[in-house]
Amino acid sequence: MASLFSFGEDAGTSTGSPSKGTTRNYGLADCNWKNATGIADSYSGNPITAGGNSFVKYQFGAISGSFNTISNGKWAHTSGTFGAGLTLRGHVTSGYSTPTTGTLGSGSDITATGTIAASGITVLFHSGGPEYAISGSISSVPTGYSQYLVTQLQTTTGAAPGDTATATLTFQFDES
């Protein structure tokens, strides 16, 4: 049997040491940047006002199943073009902070698309959770986790109303 992958997300107030969100969900199919921090909060009921930012998102990869080693994690924005007045910022970290709409200053502008090889950000792993991810690989554990894949959609007052174009953020790793 091969490894099984799903996206997860932490949300809510920072808790614990090392810190993580009070809510952790798995099996996510999308990101849905919005003006709310809760994973279950309605996307359509919490639009981002032009000139504002989405709440910061703390997503991660969860890997289970049978594998020998997971290594060489990379993450990048690989397709989809954002409209004028929209910037996507992102970075990879093992640190969690309570999500806010305050401007995410750390990380890179990942608005432009690229390839994993050319613009992929290195992602580390750990068996304890994304808040512990400190190794380049994990081996033969029941479940392994990537570091947090942190994003925020930032807008200017000139941003057009409505949904953005669909964007693809790709997470890849090697499995043996």
C-alpha positions in Angstrom: 0.0 0.0 0.0 1.2 3.5 -0.7 1.0 6.6 1.4 -2.3 8.5 1.8 -2.3 12.3 1.6 -4.8 14.9 2.8 -4.7 18.6 3.5 -5.5 19.7 7.1 -5.9 23.1 8.6 -5.5 24.6 12.1 -7.7 27.5 13.1 -8.7 29.3 16.3 -6.8 30.7 19.2 -3.1 29.6 19.6 -2.8 27.0 22.3 -0.2 24.6 23.7 3.6 24.4 23.5 4.6 24.3 20.7 1.5 26.3 19.7 -1.2 25.1 17.4 -4.8 26.0 16.7 -7.7 25.0 19.0 -9.4 23.4 15.9 -7.7 20.9 13.6 -9.6 19.5 10.5 -8.4 17.0 7.9 -9.5 16.1 4.4 -9.9 19.7 3.1 -10.5 20.1 -0.7 -10.0 23.9 -0.9 -8.6 26.9 0.8 -11.4 29.6 0.5 -9.7 32.7 1.8 -12.4 34.7 3.6 -13.0 37.3 6.3 -13.4 34.6 9.0 -11.0 32.3 10.8 -13.2 29.3 11.4 -12.9 26.4 8.9 -16.7 25.9 9.0 -17.5 29.6 8.7 -19.4 30.4 5.5 -17.2 31.5 2.6 -20.1 33.4 0.9 -21.1 35.0 4.2 -17.6 36.4 5.0 -16.4 38.2 1.9 -13.1 40.1 2.0 -13.7 43.9 1.5 -11.6 45.6 -1.1 -8.6 47.1 0.7 -8.7 44.4 3.4 -7.1 41.0 3.9 -8.3 37.5 4.4 -7.6 35.8 7.7 -4.3 34.0 7.7 -4.7 30.3 6.8 -2.5 27.6 8.5 -2.8 24.5 6.3 -0.6 21.4 6.3 -0.1 18.0 4.7 -1.0 14.8 6.6 0.5 11.6 5.3 -0.5 8.2 6.5 -0.5 4.6 5.2 2.4 2.4 4.4 5.7 4.0 3.3 9.4 3.8 4.1 10.4 7.4 3.8 8.7 10.7 2.9 11.2 13.5 1.9 11.9 16.4 -0.4 8.8 18.4 0.4 8.1 21.4 -1.9 5.2 23.8 -2.1 4.3 26.4 -4.8 1.5 28.4 -6.5 1.5 26.5 -9.8 -1.6 27.7 -11.7 -4.3 30.4 -11.7 -4.0 34.1 -12.2 -5.2 36.6 -9.6 -6.9 39.8 -10.8 -5.6 43.3 -10.3 -5.4 44.5 -6.7 -4.9 40.9 -5.3 -1.7 39.6 -3.8 -1.2 36.1 -2.4 1.5 35.9 0.4 2.8 32.6 1.7 5.5 31.0 3.7 6.3 27.7 5.4 6.8 27.5 9.2 6.4 25.4 12.2 5.1 28.3 14.2 1.4 29.0 14.7 -0.2 32.3 15.7 -3.9 33.1 16.2 -5.1 34.0 12.7 -6.0 37.7 12.0 -6.6 40.0 9.1 -3.5 42.0 9.9 -1.2 42.2 7.0 1.0 39.1 6.8 4.5 40.7 6.4 6.6 37.5 6.5 6.9 35.2 3.6 6.9 35.8 -0.1 4.6 37.2 -2.7 3.5 34.0 -4.4 0.9 35.7 -6.6 2.8 34.7 -9.8 2.6 31.1 -10.8 5.7 28.9 -11.2 6.8 25.3 -11.1 7.8 23.3 -8.1 11.3 23.0 -9.5 11.8 26.7 -10.1 9.8 28.4 -7.3 8.9 25.7 -4.8 9.5 26.5 -1.1 11.1 23.7 0.9 8.8 21.9 3.4 10.0 19.9 6.4 8.2 17.0 8.2 7.6 15.5 11.7 5.5 12.7 13.1 4.0 14.9 15.9 2.2 17.5 13.9 2.9 20.6 11.7 3.9 22.5 14.9 6.9 20.1 15.3 8.0 19.8 11.6 11.7 20.0 11.8 13.2 17.2 9.6 13.8 16.8 5.9 12.1 13.4 6.0 10.0 11.0 8.1 10.2 7.2 8.1 7.7 4.5 8.8 5.4 6.4 11.2 1.6 5.9 11.4 1.0 9.6 10.4 3.5 12.3 9.3 2.9 16.0 8.9 4.3 18.8 6.9 5.1 22.2 8.3 2.3 24.8 8.1 1.7 26.2 4.6 0.7 29.7 5.6 -1.3 32.0 3.2 -3.1 35.2 3.1 -5.0 36.9 0.3 -4.3 40.7 0.4 -6.3 43.2 -1.6 -6.2 46.9 -2.5 -9.1 49.2 -2.8 -9.0 48.7 -6.6 -9.7 45.0 -6.3 -12.8 43.9 -8.3 -15.7 42.4 -6.3 -16.5 38.7 -6.5 -14.6 35.5 -6.5 -11.0 35.2 -7.7 -10.0 32.9 -10.5 -9.3 29.3 -9.3 -5.7 28.9 -8.2 -3.7 25.7 -7.6 -1.2 25.5 -4.8 0.8 22.3 -5.2 2.4 20.3 -2.5 4.8 17.5 -3.6 7.1 15.1 -1.9 9.1 12.0 -2.7 8.0 8.6 -1.3 9.9 5.4 -1.0 
